[in-house]
Amino acid sequence: MAVQQNKKSPSKKGMHRAHQALVSPAIAIQEISQGRQEVYLRHHISPSGVYRGKQVIQKDQKDEISEE
C-alpha cells in the first residue's frame, strides 16, 4: 500500500486541487421560428428535434398542440 513519505504543504495541496474546479456545461442557443430561441447542450439534439441545423426528429401534432 502506498504511503506518503512527507506531508504535502498547503501550497502543494492547492496546486494539486487546481484542476478539480467545476466547469459549466457548453450551452448553445438555437434560433427557431418567429424569433424564439431554444437553449440546449452542444453535440446533443435540441428539444425541438434539430441537430446541426437539420430536423432529425419529427414531432407528433399532439405534442406541438400540448406545448402551446
C-alpha positions in Angstrom: 0.0 0.0 0.0 1.3 3.5 -0.9 2.1 5.8 2.0 3.3 9.3 1.5 6.8 10.0 2.7 6.4 13.6 3.6 3.4 15.9 4.5 2.1 17.8 1.5 2.3 21.6 2.2 -0.8 23.7 1.8 0.6 25.3 -1.3 1.3 22.0 -3.0 -2.2 20.8 -1.9 -3.7 23.8 -3.6 -1.7 23.2 -6.8 -2.8 19.5 -6.8 -6.5 20.6 -6.5 -6.2 23.4 -9.1 -7.6 21.1 -11.9 -10.6 19.9 -10.0 -12.8 23.0 -10.4 -16.3 22.6 -11.8 -16.8 23.8 -15.3 -20.2 24.9 -16.6 -21.5 22.8 -19.5 -21.3 24.1 -23.0 -24.7 25.5 -23.8 -25.8 26.7 -27.2 -28.8 28.7 -28.4 -30.8 27.5 -31.4 -32.8 30.0 -33.4 -36.3 28.7 -34.0 -39.3 30.1 -35.8 -40.6 33.6 -35.2 -37.6 34.9 -33.3 -37.9 32.3 -30.5 -34.7 30.8 -29.1 -34.1 27.4 -27.5 -31.3 26.5 -25.1 -29.6 23.1 -25.4 -26.4 21.3 -24.7 -23.8 21.2 -27.5 -23.5 18.0 -29.5 -27.0 17.0 -28.4 -30.3 17.1 -30.2 -32.3 20.2 -29.2 -35.8 19.8 -27.6 -37.4 20.7 -30.9 -35.5 17.8 -32.7 -32.9 19.8 -34.5 -29.2 18.8 -34.8 -26.6 20.9 -36.6 -29.3 22.9 -38.4 -31.2 19.9 -39.7 -34.5 18.5 -38.4 -33.7 14.9 -37.4 -36.7 14.0 -35.2 -40.3 14.8 -36.3 -42.6 15.7 -33.5 -46.2 14.5 -33.4 -49.0 17.0 -33.9 -50.3 16.2 -30.4 -47.0 17.2 -28.8 -47.0 20.6 -30.6 -50.5 21.4 -29.5 -49.9 20.4 -25.9 -46.7 22.6 -25.7 -48.6 25.8 -26.6 
